[in-house]
């Protein structure tokens, strides 16, 4: 099995704010890790988490309104 990674980046065009969310799944290790970073002006907030995956299953995001809104579906 291969590792799977997903990264989502959201930013405003003026460059004032940036939000990055990432998820990594490692089936051979039974592990999942995630991080989120928010930059607002000169302030940066970051959080990371990792742990054993109790149950690994596919995840998907559906586009609900022509790329204006997404809806995560974790099965």
KOLGU-4560 file (N, C-alpha, C; in nm, 3 decimals, padded with zeros to 5 digits):
<recs>
<n_xx: 00.084 n_yy: -00.118 n_zz: 00.000 ca_xx: 00.000 ca_yy: 00.000 ca_zz: 00.000 c_xx: 00.088 c_yy: 00.124 c_zz: 00.000 mol: A seq: 1 type: UNK>
<n_xx: 00.040 n_yy: 00.226 n_zz: -00.065 ca_xx: 00.113 ca_yy: 00.353 ca_zz: -00.073 c_xx: 00.061 c_yy: 00.450 c_zz: 00.031 mol: A seq: 2 type: UNK>
<n_xx: 00.145 n_yy: 00.545 n_zz: 00.067 ca_xx: 00.103 ca_yy: 00.654 ca_zz: 00.155 c_xx: 00.011 c_yy: 00.746 c_zz: 00.077 mol: A seq: 3 type: UNK>
<n_xx: -00.076 n_yy: 00.817 n_zz: 00.146 ca_xx: -00.167 ca_yy: 00.911 ca_zz: 00.082 c_xx: -00.159 c_yy: 01.044 c_zz: 00.154 mol: A seq: 4 type: UNK>
<n_xx: -00.148 n_yy: 01.152 n_zz: 00.079 ca_xx: -00.139 ca_yy: 01.286 ca_zz: 00.138 c_xx: -00.237 c_yy: 01.378 c_zz: 00.068 mol: A seq: 5 type: UNK>
<n_xx: -00.297 n_yy: 01.468 n_zz: 00.145 ca_xx: -00.390 ca_yy: 01.566 ca_zz: 00.090 c_xx: -00.357 c_yy: 01.701 c_zz: 00.153 mol: A seq: 6 type: UNK>
<n_xx: -00.346 n_yy: 01.803 n_zz: 00.069 ca_xx: -00.316 ca_yy: 01.938 ca_zz: 00.117 c_xx: -00.417 c_yy: 02.033 c_zz: 00.055 mol: A seq: 7 type: UNK>
<n_xx: -00.476 n_yy: 02.120 n_zz: 00.138 ca_xx: -00.571 ca_yy: 02.221 ca_zz: 00.091 c_xx: -00.515 c_yy: 02.357 c_zz: 00.132 mol: A seq: 8 type: UNK>
<n_xx: -00.509 n_yy: 02.450 n_zz: 00.036 ca_xx: -00.462 ca_yy: 02.585 ca_zz: 00.064 c_xx: -00.570 c_yy: 02.686 c_zz: 00.026 mol: A seq: 9 type: UNK>
<n_xx: -00.598 n_yy: 02.779 n_zz: 00.117 ca_xx: -00.697 ca_yy: 02.884 ca_zz: 00.093 c_xx: -00.630 c_yy: 03.017 c_zz: 00.124 mol: A seq: 10 type: UNK>
<n_xx: -00.644 n_yy: 03.114 n_zz: 00.034 ca_xx: -00.581 ca_yy: 03.243 ca_zz: 00.057 c_xx: -00.666 c_yy: 03.354 c_zz: -00.002 mol: A seq: 11 type: UNK>
<n_xx: -00.648 n_yy: 03.474 n_zz: 00.049 ca_xx: -00.713 ca_yy: 03.589 ca_zz: -00.013 c_xx: -00.615 c_yy: 03.652 c_zz: -00.111 mol: A seq: 12 type: UNK>
<n_xx: -00.665 n_yy: 03.714 n_zz: -00.214 ca_xx: -00.580 ca_yy: 03.768 ca_zz: -00.319 c_xx: -00.502 c_yy: 03.892 c_zz: -00.274 mol: A seq: 13 type: UNK>
<n_xx: -00.544 n_yy: 03.952 n_zz: -00.165 ca_xx: -00.471 ca_yy: 04.068 ca_zz: -00.112 c_xx: -00.347 c_yy: 04.025 c_zz: -00.033 mol: A seq: 14 type: UNK>
<n_xx: -00.337 n_yy: 03.897 n_zz: -00.001 ca_xx: -00.220 ca_yy: 03.847 ca_zz: 00.071 c_xx: -00.223 c_yy: 03.868 c_zz: 00.221 mol: A seq: 15 type: UNK>
<n_xx: -00.339 n_yy: 03.899 n_zz: 00.277 ca_xx: -00.349 ca_yy: 03.922 ca_zz: 00.422 c_xx: -00.362 c_yy: 03.793 c_zz: 00.501 mol: A seq: 16 type: UNK>
<n_xx: -00.427 n_yy: 03.691 n_zz: 00.442 ca_xx: -00.454 ca_yy: 03.568 ca_zz: 00.517 c_xx: -00.423 c_yy: 03.446 c_zz: 00.432 mol: A seq: 17 type: UNK>
<n_xx: -00.384 n_yy: 03.337 n_zz: 00.500 ca_xx: -00.353 ca_yy: 03.211 ca_zz: 00.434 c_xx: -00.390 c_yy: 03.099 c_zz: 00.530 mol: A seq: 18 type: UNK>
<n_xx: -00.459 n_yy: 02.997 n_zz: 00.480 ca_xx: -00.496 ca_yy: 02.881 ca_zz: 00.560 c_xx: -00.451 c_yy: 02.756 c_zz: 00.485 mol: A seq: 19 type: UNK>
<n_xx: -00.374 n_yy: 02.670 n_zz: 00.551 ca_xx: -00.327 ca_yy: 02.545 ca_zz: 00.492 c_xx: -00.365 c_yy: 02.431 c_zz: 00.584 mol: A seq: 20 type: UNK>
<n_xx: -00.422 n_yy: 02.326 n_zz: 00.525 ca_xx: -00.465 ca_yy: 02.208 ca_zz: 00.599 c_xx: -00.407 c_yy: 02.086 c_zz: 00.529 mol: A seq: 21 type: UNK>
<n_xx: -00.347 n_yy: 01.997 n_zz: 00.605 ca_xx: -00.287 ca_yy: 01.877 ca_zz: 00.545 c_xx: -00.322 c_yy: 01.752 c_zz: 00.623 mol: A seq: 22 type: UNK>
<n_xx: -00.328 n_yy: 01.641 n_zz: 00.551 ca_xx: -00.358 ca_yy: 01.512 ca_zz: 00.611 c_xx: -00.272 c_yy: 01.406 c_zz: 00.544 mol: A seq: 23 type: UNK>
<n_xx: -00.209 n_yy: 01.322 n_zz: 00.623 ca_xx: -00.130 ca_yy: 01.211 ca_zz: 00.570 c_xx: -00.176 c_yy: 01.080 c_zz: 00.631 mol: A seq: 24 type: UNK>
<n_xx: -00.189 n_yy: 00.978 n_zz: 00.547 ca_xx: -00.231 ca_yy: 00.846 ca_zz: 00.593 c_xx: -00.123 c_yy: 00.746 c_zz: 00.554 mol: A seq: 25 type: UNK>
<n_xx: -00.080 n_yy: 00.666 n_zz: 00.650 ca_xx: 00.027 ca_yy: 00.568 ca_zz: 00.630 c_xx: -00.026 c_yy: 00.430 c_zz: 00.665 mol: A seq: 26 type: UNK>
<n_xx: -00.089 n_yy: 00.359 n_zz: 00.569 ca_xx: -00.155 ca_yy: 00.231 ca_zz: 00.596 c_xx: -00.059 c_yy: 00.124 c_zz: 00.650 mol: A seq: 27 type: UNK>
<n_xx: 00.063 n_yy: 00.119 n_zz: 00.601 ca_xx: 00.157 ca_yy: 00.017 ca_zz: 00.648 c_xx: 00.193 c_yy: 00.035 c_zz: 00.795 mol: A seq: 28 type: UNK>
<n_xx: 00.186 n_yy: 00.157 n_zz: 00.843 ca_xx: 00.216 ca_yy: 00.186 ca_zz: 00.983 c_xx: 00.091 c_yy: 00.197 c_zz: 01.069 mol: A seq: 29 type: UNK>
<n_xx: -00.025 n_yy: 00.205 n_zz: 01.005 ca_xx: -00.150 ca_yy: 00.225 ca_zz: 01.080 c_xx: -00.157 c_yy: 00.362 c_zz: 01.145 mol: A seq: 30 type: UNK>
<n_xx: -00.092 n_yy: 00.461 n_zz: 01.082 ca_xx: -00.083 ca_yy: 00.596 ca_zz: 01.139 c_xx: -00.149 c_yy: 00.699 c_zz: 01.048 mol: A seq: 31 type: UNK>
<n_xx: -00.194 n_yy: 00.806 n_zz: 01.110 ca_xx: -00.247 ca_yy: 00.922 ca_zz: 01.039 c_xx: -00.188 c_yy: 01.046 c_zz: 01.105 mol: A seq: 32 type: UNK>
<n_xx: -00.150 n_yy: 01.147 n_zz: 01.025 ca_xx: -00.110 ca_yy: 01.274 ca_zz: 01.083 c_xx: -00.178 c_yy: 01.388 c_zz: 01.009 mol: A seq: 33 type: UNK>
<n_xx: -00.189 n_yy: 01.501 n_zz: 01.077 ca_xx: -00.259 ca_yy: 01.616 ca_zz: 01.021 c_xx: -00.196 c_yy: 01.744 c_zz: 01.074 mol: A seq: 34 type: UNK>
<n_xx: -00.214 n_yy: 01.851 n_zz: 00.999 ca_xx: -00.168 ca_yy: 01.982 ca_zz: 01.045 c_xx: -00.258 c_yy: 02.090 c_zz: 00.988 mol: A seq: 35 type: UNK>
<n_xx: -00.259 n_yy: 02.203 n_zz: 01.056 ca_xx: -00.331 ca_yy: 02.321 ca_zz: 01.008 c_xx: -00.248 c_yy: 02.442 c_zz: 01.042 mol: A seq: 36 type: UNK>
<n_xx: -00.240 n_yy: 02.535 n_zz: 00.949 ca_xx: -00.166 ca_yy: 02.659 ca_zz: 00.968 c_xx: -00.253 c_yy: 02.775 c_zz: 00.921 mol: A seq: 37 type: UNK>
<n_xx: -00.261 n_yy: 02.878 n_zz: 01.002 ca_xx: -00.335 ca_yy: 02.999 ca_zz: 00.968 c_xx: -00.242 c_yy: 03.118 c_zz: 00.984 mol: A seq: 38 type: UNK>
<n_xx: -00.228 n_yy: 03.196 n_zz: 00.877 ca_xx: -00.150 ca_yy: 03.319 ca_zz: 00.885 c_xx: -00.247 c_yy: 03.434 c_zz: 00.860 mol: A seq: 39 type: UNK>
<n_xx: -00.249 n_yy: 03.528 n_zz: 00.954 ca_xx: -00.332 ca_yy: 03.646 ca_zz: 00.942 c_xx: -00.241 c_yy: 03.766 c_zz: 00.964 mol: A seq: 40 type: UNK>
<n_xx: -00.207 n_yy: 03.837 n_zz: 00.857 ca_xx: -00.110 ca_yy: 03.946 ca_zz: 00.868 c_xx: 00.026 c_yy: 03.889 c_zz: 00.903 mol: A seq: 41 type: UNK>
<n_xx: 00.085 n_yy: 03.936 n_zz: 01.012 ca_xx: 00.216 ca_yy: 03.888 ca_zz: 01.056 c_xx: 00.206 c_yy: 03.779 c_zz: 01.163 mol: A seq: 42 type: UNK>
<n_xx: 00.085 n_yy: 03.736 n_zz: 01.197 ca_xx: 00.066 ca_yy: 03.635 ca_zz: 01.301 c_xx: 00.044 c_yy: 03.498 c_zz: 01.238 mol: A seq: 43 type: UNK>
<n_xx: 00.116 n_yy: 03.399 n_zz: 01.290 ca_xx: 00.107 ca_yy: 03.262 ca_zz: 01.238 c_xx: 00.064 c_yy: 03.168 c_zz: 01.351 mol: A seq: 44 type: UNK>
<n_xx: -00.039 n_yy: 03.088 n_zz: 01.324 ca_xx: -00.087 ca_yy: 02.987 ca_zz: 01.419 c_xx: -00.071 c_yy: 02.851 c_zz: 01.352 mol: A seq: 45 type: UNK>
<n_xx: -00.018 n_yy: 02.754 n_zz: 01.425 ca_xx: 00.003 ca_yy: 02.620 ca_zz: 01.369 c_xx: -00.032 c_yy: 02.514 c_zz: 01.471 mol: A seq: 46 type: UNK>
<n_xx: -00.089 n_yy: 02.402 n_zz: 01.421 ca_xx: -00.116 ca_yy: 02.288 ca_zz: 01.509 c_xx: -00.089 c_yy: 02.161 c_zz: 01.429 mol: A seq: 47 type: UNK>
<n_xx: -00.033 n_yy: 02.061 n_zz: 01.496 ca_xx: -00.003 ca_yy: 01.932 ca_zz: 01.434 c_xx: -00.055 c_yy: 01.822 c_zz: 01.526 mol: A seq: 48 type: UNK>
<n_xx: -00.097 n_yy: 01.712 n_zz: 01.464 ca_xx: -00.144 ca_yy: 01.598 ca_zz: 01.542 c_xx: -00.110 c_yy: 01.470 c_zz: 01.467 mol: A seq: 49 type: UNK>
<n_xx: -00.084 n_yy: 01.364 n_zz: 01.541 ca_xx: -00.057 ca_yy: 01.233 ca_zz: 01.480 c_xx: -00.103 c_yy: 01.125 c_zz: 01.576 mol: A seq: 50 type: UNK>
<n_xx: -00.138 n_yy: 01.011 n_zz: 01.521 ca_xx: -00.181 ca_yy: 00.901 ca_zz: 01.606 c_xx: -00.214 c_yy: 00.778 c_zz: 01.527 mol: A seq: 51 type: UNK>
<n_xx: -00.243 n_yy: 00.673 n_zz: 01.600 ca_xx: -00.282 ca_yy: 00.547 ca_zz: 01.537 c_xx: -00.419 c_yy: 00.561 c_zz: 01.474 mol: A seq: 52 type: UNK>
<n_xx: -00.432 n_yy: 00.511 n_zz: 01.354 ca_xx: -00.561 ca_yy: 00.514 ca_zz: 01.285 c_xx: -00.641 c_yy: 00.392 c_zz: 01.327 mol: A seq: 53 type: UNK>
<n_xx: -00.756 n_yy: 00.415 n_zz: 01.388 ca_xx: -00.840 ca_yy: 00.304 ca_zz: 01.432 c_xx: -00.901 c_yy: 00.233 c_zz: 01.312 mol: A seq: 54 type: UNK>
<n_xx: -00.938 n_yy: 00.309 n_zz: 01.210 ca_xx: -00.998 ca_yy: 00.251 ca_zz: 01.090 c_xx: -00.963 c_yy: 00.340 c_zz: 00.972 mol: A seq: 55 type: UNK>
<n_xx: -00.896 n_yy: 00.286 n_zz: 00.873 ca_xx: -00.860 ca_yy: 00.362 ca_zz: 00.755 c_xx: -00.963 c_yy: 00.335 c_zz: 00.646 mol: A seq: 56 type: UNK>
<n_xx: -01.016 n_yy: 00.441 n_zz: 00.588 ca_xx: -01.113 ca_yy: 00.429 ca_zz: 00.480 c_xx: -01.096 c_yy: 00.549 c_zz: 00.387 mol: A seq: 57 type: UNK>
<n_xx: -01.145 n_yy: 00.539 n_zz: 00.265 ca_xx: -01.130 ca_yy: 00.650 ca_zz: 00.171 c_xx: -01.207 c_yy: 00.773 c_zz: 00.217 mol: A seq: 58 type: UNK>
<n_xx: -01.156 n_yy: 00.890 n_zz: 00.183 ca_xx: -01.224 ca_yy: 01.017 ca_zz: 00.208 c_xx: -01.235 c_yy: 01.090 c_zz: 00.076 mol: A seq: 59 type: UNK>
<n_xx: -01.335 n_yy: 01.176 n_zz: 00.065 ca_xx: -01.351 ca_yy: 01.253 ca_zz: -00.058 c_xx: -01.414 c_yy: 01.388 c_zz: -00.024 mol: A seq: 60 type: UNK>
<n_xx: -01.400 n_yy: 01.483 n_zz: -00.114 ca_xx: -01.464 ca_yy: 01.614 ca_zz: -00.099 c_xx: -01.550 c_yy: 01.636 c_zz: -00.221 mol: A seq: 61 type: UNK>
<n_xx: -01.675 n_yy: 01.673 n_zz: -00.200 ca_xx: -01.767 ca_yy: 01.697 ca_zz: -00.310 c_xx: -01.784 c_yy: 01.847 c_zz: -00.331 mol: A seq: 62 type: UNK>
<n_xx: -01.783 n_yy: 01.889 n_zz: -00.454 ca_xx: -01.806 ca_yy: 02.030 ca_zz: -00.486 c_xx: -01.956 c_yy: 02.052 c_zz: -00.488 mol: A seq: 63 type: UNK>
<n_xx: -02.004 n_yy: 02.136 n_zz: -00.397 ca_xx: -02.148 ca_yy: 02.155 ca_zz: -00.382 c_xx: -02.203 c_yy: 02.270 c_zz: -00.467 mol: A seq: 64 type: UNK>
<n_xx: -02.126 n_yy: 02.376 n_zz: -00.485 ca_xx: -02.173 ca_yy: 02.491 ca_zz: -00.562 c_xx: -02.062 c_yy: 02.541 c_zz: -00.654 mol: A seq: 65 type: UNK>
<n_xx: -02.038 n_yy: 02.476 n_zz: -00.761 ca_xx: -01.942 ca_yy: 02.517 ca_zz: -00.863 c_xx: -01.815 c_yy: 02.579 c_zz: -00.805 mol: A seq: 66 type: UNK>
<n_xx: -01.743 n_yy: 02.504 n_zz: -00.723 ca_xx: -01.615 ca_yy: 02.544 ca_zz: -00.664 c_xx: -01.627 c_yy: 02.659 c_zz: -00.564 mol: A seq: 67 type: UNK>
<n_xx: -01.745 n_yy: 02.685 n_zz: -00.514 ca_xx: -01.762 ca_yy: 02.788 ca_zz: -00.411 c_xx: -01.772 c_yy: 02.727 c_zz: -00.272 mol: A seq: 68 type: UNK>
<n_xx: -01.816 n_yy: 02.603 n_zz: -00.265 ca_xx: -01.831 ca_yy: 02.538 ca_zz: -00.135 c_xx: -01.799 c_yy: 02.390 c_zz: -00.152 mol: A seq: 69 type: UNK>
<n_xx: -01.722 n_yy: 02.335 n_zz: -00.060 ca_xx: -01.693 ca_yy: 02.192 ca_zz: -00.062 c_xx: -01.751 c_yy: 02.127 c_zz: 00.062 mol: A seq: 70 type: UNK>
<n_xx: -01.781 n_yy: 02.001 n_zz: 00.050 ca_xx: -01.838 ca_yy: 01.925 ca_zz: 00.161 c_xx: -01.754 c_yy: 01.799 c_zz: 00.179 mol: A seq: 71 type: UNK>
<n_xx: -01.679 n_yy: 01.787 n_zz: 00.291 ca_xx: -01.600 ca_yy: 01.666 ca_zz: 00.312 c_xx: -01.689 c_yy: 01.546 c_zz: 00.343 mol: A seq: 72 type: UNK>
<n_xx: -01.652 n_yy: 01.431 n_zz: 00.294 ca_xx: -01.727 ca_yy: 01.308 ca_zz: 00.317 c_xx: -01.628 c_yy: 01.203 c_zz: 00.364 mol: A seq: 73 type: UNK>
<n_xx: -01.633 n_yy: 01.171 n_zz: 00.492 ca_xx: -01.537 ca_yy: 01.076 ca_zz: 00.550 c_xx: -01.594 c_yy: 00.935 c_zz: 00.557 mol: A seq: 74 type: UNK>
<n_xx: -01.691 n_yy: 00.905 n_zz: 00.477 ca_xx: -01.745 ca_yy: 00.769 ca_zz: 00.468 c_xx: -01.843 c_yy: 00.742 c_zz: 00.571 mol: A seq: 75 type: UNK>
</recs>
